[in-house]
Amino acid sequence: MKYDIIGDIHGCYKEYCELLLKLGYEWNNGLPIHNDSRKLVFLGDLMDRGPESIKVMEHVYELVKNDLALYTPGNHCNKLYRYFLGRNVQIKHGLETTVAELKALSKDRRQEIRDHFCDLYENAPLYLHLDDGKLVVAHAGIREDYVGQTHNKVKTFVLYGDITGETNPDGTPVRRDWAKKHSGRITIVYGHTPVEEVRHIQNTWNIDTGCVFGGKLSALKYPELESVSVPSSLPFVPEKFRSFDD
C-alpha cells in the first residue's frame, strides 16, 4: 500500500486542499481520490487554532468511514474528545477556536458533529502500525521499544512526546529529542512539534511544519519517503517553531 501521511492540519482546510492537489488527488463526490490507489493517513490534531476545524474534522470522518483514509489522534483530538464527554478541560491553547465554531451552530448540528468525532476518535488506534510493521505513524512519535504496547506511558509519549515533566519559560513542556536515539530499523512518522522544515533523522520524520503558525502544511509520501509541502496563508509566528541541533 502507498500512503500520503499528512501533518498537523489544525483547521487549515484551505492549505489541506492545496496539498491534496499537489499530491495528485482529484475530488469525486466531495471526496479526494488518487488514481494510483494511494491512501491518506492523518496523524492527529485536525482541529484548534485554525479557521476551519469543523470542516477538517467532518472531512476526515467521511474519509475514514469510506475506507479512504486512516487516522490516529493527537493531543488536541484527545482534549476535544474529553470536552465532548463533559470532562473538566480548560478551553484554551486552541480549543477555544473549535468551541466557538461549535457554538455558532444549531444544537442538532452540534450534536451530529459530536457524534461523528466521538465515533472517529473511539475507533482510532493510539498509533498506526503499517506495512507489516515497517512503518509506524504516531502523533508525537514513539520510542522503538514501545511499539506494540499501549500502556499509559506509551499513551503520554504518543500524545505529548518524550516530556520530562519540566516546562519552558513559555509554558510548553520540555521534551527530550528521542529521535536521535532511534535505531532506524523502522520508519517513524510524527508531528506535534512544529519545525520550519520537515526533519529527517535516523529514519524518523517530523512532518509538522507549523501551518497554523504561518509555516507550511506537509505530507510524507510512503514508501517513497518524499516530503511535499504547501505554504500557509496565516501570519508567521517564529517563536512557535523548534530548532534542533542535528
Protein Blocks (a to p, Z undefined) as FASTA:
>chain_A
ZZdddddfklpamlmmmmmmmnopaceehiacdfklpacddebjjbghiablmlmmmmmm
mmmmnopaccdddfklmmmmmmmnopacddeehlmmmmmmmmmpcfklmmmmmmmmmmmm
mmpcfbdceehhiaccdfkbpafklgopacfklmmmmmnopaehiacfkopacdddfklm
pgolaccddehiacfbdcdeehiacfbgolmnopacdddddfklpacddddfbdcdfklp
ccddZZ
